[in-house]
Amino acid sequence: MAKRITICAGIDTGKRKLDVALDGSLERLQADNTPDGYKVLVEWLQRHKVKRVGIEASGGYEQAVVAELRRQRFVVVVFQPAQVRAYAVFQLQRAKNDKIDAALIAACTAAVKKIHAAPDPRLLPFAEHLTMIDQITEDIARLKNRIESCRNMRLQKLWKEDIARLAKREKVELKAGRRNP
């Protein structure tokens, strides 16, 4: 009985460019991280009969291309950077650049056994709002840590003002989240 092969691609996402590789192939593509670049990417993936695409979460730079690939009916696996790094360590791969990372993400994508359903796109605004609140909390913690090791009273005062401003913003955003679920 023949084993079905799912052709997988990996995308290393940058602010301006997408580096793409096919698992087990030397085929590569570099496309702009723009709607026009997505058209080139989709055509290239379709030409190579790719069914599954892996991409590393990259500070939000991946979100538009992920949405477009899902609209085009590709199975998209979004990896956390730690997952890809762990796979690289497992593969004893130390070299790192955009093309190598794309190939690594493609191999990581091919190795995935369980594919989770894509999140409901209607939840994206809620997720972005929660991320913003988490980031405010992290900023407050960072400022408090700075104050602990700072002896300059003027700087301490400035950071305390920033903490108060951020705490007020956090409170407002938490209330906004309750009103707009």
N, C-alpha and C positions, 0 to 999 in steps of 0.2 A: 504494500500500500504506500503510495507516494505521500511524503510529508508536505503540507502546505507551507509555503514560505511567505511571510509578510515582509514586504520591502519597507525598510525604515530609513528615515532621514533624521539628521540632527541639525539644529540651528543654534549657532552662537550669536546672540543678539547684542548689537551695539546701538548707540544712540542714532547713528546714521546708516550703519551697514548691517546686513545679515550675511553671515558666512554659513554655508550649507554643505553638508556632506551626506553621502549615502553609506549605510553600513556595509562593510565588506567590499567597497569599491573605491577607486581613486577619483570618481566623479565628484566635482566640486562646483559650487556656484557662489558668487557674491552678488547680492542685490541690495538696492537701497531700502532702508527701513521707512518706506513711504507707500502710499496706495499704488503708485505705478510699479514700485519694486515688488509689491505683493502679487501683482498680475504676472510679472516675470517668474516669480517664485512658484506660483500655482501651476503655470504652464510647464515649468521644468519638472516639478514633482509629478504632475500627471503624465508627462512624457516618459518618466522613469518608473511609472506604475507604483509610486509610493502610496501606501495606505496609512502608515503611522508616522507621526512626526514628533520628535522630542525637542523641547526647548527649555532652557534654563531661565528661571525667574530672574529678571535683570533690572530691578528697580523700576518696573513699570514700562520699560522700553519694549517689552515683549507683548504687552497687552493687545495692541492693535493687530499685530500679525496673528496672534493666537485667535482672536475673534474672527478674522478673515478666513483663516484655515478651517476653523470649525464651520463657518458659513458655507465653505466649499466642501464640506462633508469629510474632511480628514479627521482621523483620530489623533488628538493632540495630547501629549503627556507633558505637563509642566513640572519640571524638577526644581527642587530647592538646590541652591548652589552646594550645600553640604552633601547632598546625594551624589551629585556628579563628582565632587572631589573625592568622596569615599570610593566611588567606582574607579576613579583614576588610581588611587592608592592600591586598591585590590588588583588592578591590572599592572601595577608597578610602573605606572607612567608618570614621569616627572616633568617632561617637556610641556611647555604651555605657550600657545599662541592661538589666535582666532581659528585658524584652519584645523589645528590639532584638537582644539576644544569642540569644534563642530563634529569631527569624526568620533571623538569620545562620547559626545551626547548621542550620536547615532547608534553607537554600540550599546550604550546604556539603555536606549529606547528599545533596541532589539531584545535586550535581556529581561525587560519587564514582563512578568508573567500575568499580573492582574491589572487590568485597565479600569480605572474608576470613571464613572460618568462625569461629563463636563458639568461644572457648576451652573446653576440657573443664572443666565445673564442679568435677570432682574435683580439679583442680589448684589451686583457689582457696586452700585452707589452706596449701599449699606456697608459693604466690606471696605470701601475706600474711606468712609466716615469713621469706622472703627479703627482703621490703620492710623488715621490722623489723630484720634484720641490717644492711641497707644504711643505715637511719636511725641505728643505733648507730654505724656507721663515720663517718657524716657528723657526728654529735654529737661524736665524739672529735676529728675534724679541726677543728671549730669551736673546741673548748676549747683545742686546741694553738695555734691562731691567736691566741686571746685571751691566752694566756700570753706569747707572743712580744712583744706590745705592752704588757704590764702590768708596772709597776714595783713594785706593792704585793705584798710577799712573802706576806702572809696570803691574799690572793686567789689568788695562784699556787699556794699549798699546797692551797686548797680545790679549785681546778680540777684539780690533779694527782690528788687523791683521787677526784674524779668520773671522770677518765680511767681510773684503775685499776679503779674499780667497773664502768664501761662495758666496758672491755677484758675483764674477767672474765665479764661477761654475754654479750659477743659470743662468747667461747670456748665457753661453755656452750651457747649457741644453735646454734653451728656443729656441735658434737657431737650435739646433739639432732636436727638436720637429717639427719645421716648415719644415725642410728638409726631415724628415722621417715620414710623416703622416701615 
